[in-house]
Amino acid sequence: MAMLQPRVVVLCGGAPRHVYVANRLCRSLDVVAIVQEVGRRVTPAKLASLAMPKVAARKIGRWLRDRRRYAGNPEARFFFGGSEARLERPELMQRAEHINDRSVFDTVQRLSPDVVAVFGTSLIRPPLLGQGRLGMLNLHGGLSPDYRGADCTFWALYNREPEQVGCTLHFINAGIDTGALVAHICPEVCEGDDELRLFWRAVRDSAEAYVEAIERLARGEALGQRQDRKGRLYQVKDRTWAAEREFVRRLPGGVVRGTSLPPRVTWFAAAAGGAC
């Protein structure tokens, strides 16, 4: 008897890379809904932080840097070529101001998916946390536990560790990128590559692993290995102008000179007793 496709709800952001991964999941799996988070909730604490000159300067600086780096929408060109970055199954989409809005939880509860597949949203909080018969997976743009949080491709290159460039598929728990590991996906790394190209290449390769991971879970394979150390959490505020200047000094060519690494995927089986 043929294996039934697992039912999947996708929770994602709206950037081209998020759309690409959602499309790849739709092509191979029974995706029953795609929820795109379209905003970031503004809290009183966030508003108060903008009154602090250092915080405001950092946020403005990051906005200006990203505006320059993303001019001409290179991310859409990488993932979609000359085509528009759009969902192939728009009828499945619903938008949410915040991923933890009650409407998102209600959708997931109503559809009762086997797997909730996450990429590019805010941190998942209860009661949404823990949904999915087989679990809730996240695609993180760094190799956990050593590279958790934000800008992990930048920090792996900054630390002269190109072999640590990649993405992690992991089960979601209450921490930041601390759930049980399912797979590490490392892209090809060559001299002349830059941060964004490497990050996007890792995401593209990870879309294939994402499909495989869900299919393996649906077949009953025990995936998910507890992270054995705390590692390091990089925050958005850590990427200062001083760090940017030091990066250019250390790696004027973008990556370690002479680097040539093949693409590779490492899978993590659950220990006896299941994923933690």
C-alpha positions as CSV (number, residue, x, y, z in Angstrom):
1,M,0.0,0.0,0.0
2,A,1.4,3.4,-0.9
3,M,2.3,5.7,1.9
4,L,-0.2,8.6,2.4
5,Q,1.4,12.0,2.1
6,P,1.8,13.8,5.4
7,R,-0.5,16.8,5.9
8,V,1.5,19.9,6.4
9,V,0.8,23.5,7.4
10,V,3.5,26.0,6.4
11,L,4.2,29.0,8.6
12,C,6.6,31.4,6.9
13,G,7.7,35.0,6.1
14,G,7.1,36.8,2.9
15,A,10.7,37.1,1.5
16,P,11.5,35.3,-1.8
17,R,13.5,32.7,0.1
18,H,10.5,31.9,2.3
19,V,8.2,31.7,-0.8
20,Y,10.7,29.4,-2.5
21,V,10.7,26.9,0.4
22,A,6.9,27.0,0.7
23,N,6.6,26.2,-3.1
24,R,9.1,23.3,-2.8
25,L,7.1,21.8,0.1
26,C,3.9,22.2,-1.9
27,R,5.3,20.3,-4.9
28,S,6.0,17.1,-2.9
29,L,3.8,17.2,0.2
30,D,0.1,17.6,1.0
31,V,0.3,21.2,2.1
32,V,-3.1,22.2,3.4
33,A,-2.4,25.8,4.4
34,I,0.3,28.5,4.1
35,V,0.3,31.2,6.8
36,Q,2.5,34.2,6.0
37,E,3.5,36.5,8.8
38,V,3.2,40.0,7.3
39,G,4.2,42.2,10.2
40,R,6.1,42.5,13.4
41,R,4.1,43.4,16.4
42,V,5.1,46.8,17.8
43,T,5.2,46.6,21.6
44,P,5.6,49.5,24.1
45,A,9.1,48.1,24.9
46,K,10.1,48.4,21.2
47,L,8.8,51.9,20.9
48,A,10.6,52.9,24.1
49,S,13.9,51.4,22.8
50,L,13.7,53.7,19.7
51,A,14.1,56.7,22.1
52,M,17.5,55.5,23.0
53,P,20.0,57.1,20.5
54,K,22.3,54.0,20.3
55,V,19.4,51.7,19.6
56,A,17.9,54.0,17.0
57,A,21.3,54.5,15.3
58,R,21.8,50.8,15.1
59,K,18.4,50.1,13.6
60,I,18.8,52.9,11.0
61,G,22.3,51.7,10.1
62,R,21.0,48.2,9.5
63,W,18.1,49.5,7.4
64,L,20.5,51.5,5.3
65,R,22.9,48.6,4.9
66,D,20.2,46.2,3.9
67,R,18.6,48.7,1.5
68,R,21.9,48.9,-0.3
69,R,22.6,45.2,-0.3
70,Y,19.1,44.3,-1.5
71,A,18.9,47.0,-4.2
72,G,17.4,45.4,-7.4
73,N,16.0,42.5,-5.4
74,P,18.9,40.0,-5.9
75,E,17.2,37.5,-3.7
76,A,14.3,37.2,-6.0
77,R,16.6,36.8,-9.0
78,F,18.6,34.0,-7.2
79,F,15.5,31.9,-6.3
80,F,13.2,32.8,-9.2
81,G,15.4,34.0,-12.1
82,G,13.4,36.3,-14.2
83,S,10.1,35.2,-12.8
84,E,8.0,36.9,-10.0
85,A,8.5,35.6,-6.5
86,R,5.1,34.2,-5.8
87,L,3.4,31.3,-4.3
88,E,2.4,28.5,-6.6
89,R,-0.6,27.7,-4.4
90,P,-2.0,31.1,-3.5
91,E,-5.4,29.6,-2.7
92,L,-3.8,28.0,0.4
93,M,-2.5,31.3,1.8
94,Q,-3.7,33.3,4.7
95,R,-1.9,36.4,6.1
96,A,-1.3,37.0,9.8
97,E,-0.1,40.2,11.4
98,H,1.8,38.0,13.9
99,I,2.4,34.3,13.8
100,N,1.2,33.9,17.4
101,D,-2.2,35.5,16.6
102,R,-5.1,33.4,17.7
103,S,-6.3,33.1,14.1
104,V,-3.1,31.1,13.3
105,F,-3.6,28.7,16.2
106,D,-7.2,28.2,15.2
107,T,-6.2,27.4,11.6
108,V,-3.7,24.8,12.7
109,Q,-6.1,23.3,15.2
110,R,-8.9,23.0,12.6
111,L,-6.6,21.4,10.0
112,S,-4.8,19.0,12.4
113,P,-1.7,18.6,10.3
114,D,0.9,15.9,10.7
115,V,3.7,18.5,10.6
116,V,3.9,22.2,11.0
117,A,6.8,23.5,8.9
118,V,8.2,26.9,9.9
119,F,10.7,29.2,8.1
120,G,11.2,32.9,8.7
121,T,8.6,33.8,11.4
122,S,8.8,35.3,14.8
123,L,9.4,32.9,17.7
124,I,6.6,30.4,18.1
125,R,4.8,30.7,21.5
126,P,2.1,28.7,23.3
127,P,-0.5,27.6,22.5
128,L,0.7,27.4,18.9
129,L,4.0,25.8,20.1
130,G,3.7,22.0,20.1
131,Q,1.2,21.6,17.3
132,G,1.5,18.9,14.7
133,R,1.0,15.2,15.2
134,L,4.6,14.4,14.2
135,G,6.0,17.8,15.5
136,M,6.8,21.3,14.5
137,L,10.0,21.8,12.4
138,N,12.0,25.0,11.8
139,L,14.5,25.9,9.2
140,H,17.2,28.1,10.8
141,G,19.9,29.9,8.8
142,G,22.9,28.6,10.8
143,L,24.4,25.5,12.2
144,S,23.0,25.0,15.7
145,P,24.1,24.9,18.4
146,D,27.3,26.8,17.6
147,Y,25.5,29.3,15.4
148,R,22.1,30.2,16.7
149,G,20.1,33.4,16.2
150,A,20.7,36.0,13.6
151,D,23.2,36.6,10.7
152,C,24.8,33.2,11.2
153,T,26.4,33.1,7.8
154,F,28.1,36.4,8.5
155,W,29.4,35.2,11.8
156,A,30.7,31.8,10.5
157,L,32.7,33.7,7.8
158,Y,33.8,36.4,10.3
159,N,35.2,33.6,12.5
160,R,37.0,32.1,9.5
161,E,34.9,28.9,9.7
162,P,33.4,28.5,6.2
163,E,32.8,24.9,7.0
164,Q,30.2,26.1,9.5
165,V,28.1,27.9,6.9
166,G,24.7,26.3,6.5
167,C,21.2,25.7,7.8
168,T,19.7,23.6,10.5
169,L,16.4,21.7,10.4
170,H,15.3,21.2,14.0
171,F,12.2,20.5,16.1
172,I,10.9,23.7,17.8
173,N,11.0,24.1,21.5
174,A,10.6,27.2,23.7
175,G,14.3,28.2,23.1
176,I,15.9,30.0,20.2
177,D,17.1,27.4,17.8
178,T,17.7,24.9,20.6
179,G,15.3,22.1,19.7
180,A,16.3,18.6,18.7
181,L,18.4,18.5,15.6
182,V,17.1,16.8,12.4
183,A,19.7,17.9,9.8
184,H,22.6,20.2,9.1
185,I,22.6,21.3,5.5
186,C,25.9,22.9,4.2
187,P,26.1,24.4,0.7
188,E,29.0,24.4,-1.7
189,V,31.5,27.1,-0.6
190,C,33.9,28.5,-3.1
191,E,36.4,31.3,-3.2
192,G,34.7,34.4,-4.5
193,D,31.3,33.6,-2.8
194,D,29.8,36.3,-0.6
195,E,27.6,36.1,2.5
196,L,24.2,36.5,0.8
197,R,25.0,34.0,-2.0
198,L,26.1,31.4,0.5
199,F,23.0,31.9,2.7
200,W,20.7,31.7,-0.3
201,R,22.5,28.6,-1.6
202,A,22.1,27.0,1.8
203,V,18.4,27.8,1.9
204,R,17.9,26.4,-1.6
205,D,19.6,23.1,-0.6
206,S,17.7,23.0,2.6
207,A,14.3,23.1,0.8
208,E,15.2,19.6,-0.6
209,A,16.2,18.3,2.8
210,Y,13.0,19.8,4.3
211,V,10.9,17.6,2.0
212,E,13.0,14.6,2.8
213,A,12.8,15.2,6.5
214,I,9.0,15.3,6.6
215,E,8.7,12.2,4.4
216,R,11.1,10.3,6.7
217,L,9.1,11.3,9.8
218,A,5.9,10.2,8.1
219,R,7.5,6.8,7.4
220,G,8.1,6.5,11.1
221,E,11.8,7.2,11.1
222,A,13.0,8.5,14.5
223,L,14.8,11.8,13.8
224,G,15.8,14.5,16.3
225,Q,19.0,14.5,18.4
226,R,19.2,16.6,21.5
227,Q,21.7,19.5,21.2
228,D,24.6,18.5,23.4
229,R,25.8,22.0,24.3
230,K,24.5,25.5,24.5
231,G,26.7,26.9,21.7
232,R,26.4,30.6,21.0
233,L,23.5,32.9,20.3
234,Y,24.2,35.8,17.9
235,Q,21.8,38.7,18.1
236,V,20.9,41.3,15.6
237,K,22.6,44.0,17.8
238,D,25.9,42.1,17.7
239,R,26.4,43.0,14.1
240,T,27.8,46.5,14.6
241,W,29.6,48.8,12.2
242,A,32.8,47.8,13.9
243,A,32.1,44.1,13.2
244,E,31.3,45.0,9.6
245,R,34.6,46.8,9.2
246,E,36.5,44.0,10.9
247,F,34.8,41.5,8.5
248,V,36.1,43.4,5.5
249,R,39.6,43.5,7.0
250,R,39.6,39.8,7.7
251,L,38.0,38.6,4.5
252,P,38.4,41.2,1.7
253,G,37.3,38.5,-0.8
254,G,34.2,37.4,1.1
255,V,35.3,34.0,2.2
256,V,38.6,32.4,3.3
257,R,41.0,32.4,0.5
258,G,41.4,29.0,-1.3
259,T,38.2,27.7,0.2
260,S,36.5,24.8,-1.7
261,L,33.9,22.8,0.1
262,P,31.3,20.5,-1.4
263,P,27.6,20.5,-0.5
264,R,26.8,18.1,2.3
265,V,23.9,17.0,4.6
266,T,24.2,15.5,8.0
267,W,21.1,13.7,9.5
268,F,20.5,13.2,13.2
269,A,18.7,10.1,14.4
270,A,16.9,10.2,17.7
271,A,18.4,8.4,20.6
272,A,16.5,5.6,22.3
273,G,13.4,7.0,23.8
274,G,12.8,9.5,20.9
275,A,13.7,13.2,20.2
276,C,14.1,15.6,23.2
